[in-house]
Amino acid sequence: MKYTFLFFLLISMSITSQTNTTLVRPPYLQKGDTIAIVGPAGIIKAHKKPDIAKAKALAESWGLKVVYGKHLFSQAKHFAGTDEERCQDFQDALDNPNIKAIWSGRGGYGSVRVLDRLDFSTFLKHPKWIIGYSDITAFHSHIHNLGVETLHAMMGTSMQDKPEDIPNTIESFRKALFGAPISYTVPSSTYNRTGKVSGKIVGGNIAILSSMLGSDSQISTENKILFIEEIGEYKYSIDRMLQSLKRAGYFKNVKAVIVGGMTKIKKNTTPWGAPIEQIIVDIVPKEVPLLFNFPAGHDADNRALVLGRIVDVTITNTESSVIFRP
């Protein structure tokens, strides 16, 4: 009996330790380092290949070397190659000591299909930056539970926009990748709830966070700051996913919620009757600070976030700030 108690005590201590311990930070990139562009999810169609080439040129302009995953431009039904091919490219990049960062060409859907096929043992010995957003939230969540920081930032296909139209997206990505200080000022919203908190930032796309529930990739938000964003969903669908996260305890002990882009929300034949902000306000407990209109997600202005890093968040009635600690 005493051994059973001791076992559960050790498990509890391990969970508490993971919650409070600083995550491993992959080495920042330096000129001459190599970054791999891979396709872990949706097809990169022919008309998107020039965008990937522009992304390659962008990284090279920063003094980096760029290699493509062997199956980056493969097609297997919905996906950028079969599950085996996409897994192979990601695994090769994880295990290659010369590759210092893995940059997703695009999101879409498919990352979850390769997660359990991957071996992260070499990665944990020699961590490197995993980069992307949207469907790549699956990787962010899974790797957060392995104790390593990741980078929620632009992907290769983000270069569909002209560089002069997305300067903040590009510059924030560069700063995060090379270890420059990161801080953001956010205009006020009437839906904000004021507060001043600090904690590790976690999260990403709502649909993917919801799909991780009940798996090894489900993150804990206890004493953390949760970032959420979404695209192309009906309001009732967003409500349903957020209700699922709430029932799973996501908002029980969270320190604050940062709301990014809620992009291209679909209109249902039966009107919801309230703005998307009100859905979030009604779900997140009243004592939890809320910051709306953070420039990250599927809009052109998509600022980089170092997930797993401690951030200082100040939310006021005028403008707010999000400052990443060194």
N, C-alpha and C positions, 0 to 999 in steps of 0.2 A: 504493500500500500504506500509506504513512504517513498519507494522508488518511482511509483506512478506520479505522486505529487511532485517529486523532484524534476521529473521529465517535463511536466507541464509548466513548472516554474522556469526551467531553462528556456523553453519555447517562448514564454511570455517575456523573459529578459531579452531574448534575441530580437523579438518584434519591437520592443521598446528601444533597444539599441539602434536598430535600423532607422527608426523614426527620428532619433535625435542626432545620429552620427552624420558628419559631413560626407557627401558622396565623393567617389573617386573622380578626379578631373583629368580627362585625356590631355596630353600635351598640346599646347596651342601650336598652330602651324607656323612654319618659317619658310622664307623663300628657298626654293629648291625642293620642298616636300612634294609628295605625290598624293593626289586626291582621285578617287575612283568614282565614276558616275555609273550607277547601276539602275536596273528597272525591276523593283521588287513587287510591282503591282500591275497597273493597267498598261495597255499597249501604248507605245510611243509611235504614233502613226507617221506616215511619210511626211506629211505637211508640218510635223513638229520637229523633224530632224534638224532644220536650220536653227531652231530655238536651242537645242542641245549643243549645237556647234557654237552658238553665241555664248552659252554658259561656259563652255570649254575655254573660249577666248577670254572671257571675263576672268576666270581663275588664272589663266596664263598671264594676264596683264598684271596680276598680283605677284608674279614670280613663282607660281606653282606649276608643277607638272600634272597632266591630266591623262588618265587612262579610262577606257570604256570597258564595262563588263562585256564578256564574250557574247552574251545573248541580249544585250541592251535593246536592240532593234528587232528582236524575234517577236513572232506573233503566234499565240496559241489560244484561239477563241477570244475571250475577253482580255486575256493577260499578255504581258510582255514575255512570252515564252511559257513553257510548261512550268508547273510547280518545281519540278526537279531542276530545270534550267535556271530559273530565278533564284532558287536556293543555292545552286552551285556558284553563281556569280557573287552572291552576297557572302557565302562561306569563303570563297577564294579571297575576297577583299578583307574579310575579318582576319584571315590567317596570314595574309601577306605582310611581312614586317616593313616593307617599303611603302605601303599605303598608310597614310596618316589620318585619312578621313574618308567616309563613305557618304556620297551625295546622291540622293534619290533623283532620278530623272523626272519622275512625276508620281502622283498618287493614284487616285481613282479607287481601285479596290483590288485586294489580293495579298497584302502583307501578312494578314493573319494566317493565310494558307501555308506560309513557309516558316513561321515562327518556331513551331515545335520540331521542325526538321533541322534547325541550326544548332551547331555546337559552339557555345560561347567561351569555352575554356581558354583558348589562346587569346581571345579578345580580353578576357578578364585579367590575364597576365600582362597584356600590352594593349590597354584601352585606346580607342581612337574615336573621333567624333562621328556620330551618326546624325545625318542632316536631312530634314524634310518637314513636312506638315501634312495635315489632312489625314489620309490613310496611314501615313507614317507614324501617327499617334500610337498604332499598335506596337511599333518598335520602341517608341519613347516610353510607353508604359512598362513593357516587358524589361527593358534595360534599366529603368529606374529601380525596379525590384531586384535587379542584380547589383545595384549600388553604384551606378556610373552615370555621370551627367551626359545629356544629349542636347542637340541643338535644333530647336523648332524655328525653321527659317525657310527662305525661298528655295525652290527646286529648279532643276534645269529648265523646265517648261515655263518658269516665271519670266524667262527672257523673251516670251511672246510680246511683252510690253517693251517699248523703247527705253533704254537706260535712262534717258533724260526725264521719262515719265515716272520712274520708280527709284529716284535717287536715295530716299531714306531706306527703302527695302534693301538695296544693294549695299549701302554703306554700313547699315547695322549688321548685315551678314558678315561683311569684311571685318568689322570690329570684333564681333564675337569669335570669329575663326582665328584671328591673330592675337586675341587677348587684350584688346583695348577696352577702356572703361565703357560701360553701357548704362545709360539712364534715359528715361523718357518722361516728357511732360504731356499730360492728357487733358484736353478741354473738359469743362464741367458738363454734367448731365443732370437733369431734374430728377432722374431715377437713382442717382448715386446715393449711397449711405456712407456718411463720413466716418473716418477712423484712421488710426495709425498703427500698422502692424508690421511684423517681420516674420519671415518663414521661408521654407523651400517652396519654390513654384513648381507645380506639376500640372498635367492636363493636356488639352488639345481639342480635337474634334469630338463633339458630343456623341455622335453616332458611334464612333469607334470606342470611346470610353464606355458607352453603354454595352457594346458588344463584348467587351473584356470582362464584364461582371461574371463572377463565379469561376474564373480561370486563374492560373498562376500569374497572368498579366494584369489582373485587377490591382490598381494602385490604392494605397491608403492616403486619405487626405487629412488625417488627424494632425492638427497643429501645422498644417501647410496652407499655402495659398493656391487656390484652384483657378486655372485659366481655361476658358471654354470658348469655342467658336463653332459656326455651322454654316452650311450652304445648301441651297436647293431643297429644303424640307418644308412641309406644311407646318403651321403653328401647332396643330394638334399632335403632330409627330414629335416635335421638339418638346412639347409638354410631356408626352408619354415617356420619352427618353429621360428627361430630367426627373420625372416622378420615379422612374426606376433607379436612378442614381441616388435620389433622396432615400428611398426605401432601403438601399444598400448602405446607407450611413455616410454618403459623401458630404453632406452638409451639416452633420451632427457636431463635429468638433473642428471644422475648417476655420481658419483664421480670417480669410477674406475670399471673395470671388471676383475675378477680373474677367469681364466679358469683352471678347474681341468682336470681329465682324460677324454679323448675322446677315449673310449675303443671299440675294436672290430667293427670298422666302416666297414659297408658292401660295397662291390664293385658292382656298377651298370654295366649293359651291355654297356651303353653309359658312358664313363669316364667323370667325372666332370671336370677334367683338372687343378685342383689346390688343394693344401693341405687343410686340415680342418682349419688350422690356418688362411689361407687367407680368408676363408669365414667369419670368425669372424672379422678380420681386416677390411674387406670391409663394414661390417654392423655397427660396433661400430664407432661413430663419431670420427674424427681425433684428437680432443682435449681431448678425454677421455683416461687416462692411462690404459694400458693393461698388465696383468701379466699372462703368460702361464706356463704350466707344474707344476701347483700347485698339490701336492700329496694328492688329495681327489677325491673320486668317486668310480668307480667299479674296479679299479686296487687293487692289494693286499696291496699296501701302501695307506691307506685311513685314513688321519689324521683328528682328530676331529675338528669341527668348532662350536663355540657357536653362533648360529644365533640370531641376534638382539643385539649382543654385539658390542660396539665401538672398532674398530681395527685401528691401525696405519700401513699403507702400504707404503713401500718405494721401488720403482722399479728403478733399475739402469741398466747399460750396462754390469755389471759383475754379482753380485748376488743380490737378493732382499729379503725383510723381510716382514713378516706379524706378528704383535704383538697385542695380545688381551689385552685390558686394564683390570685391576682388577675390 
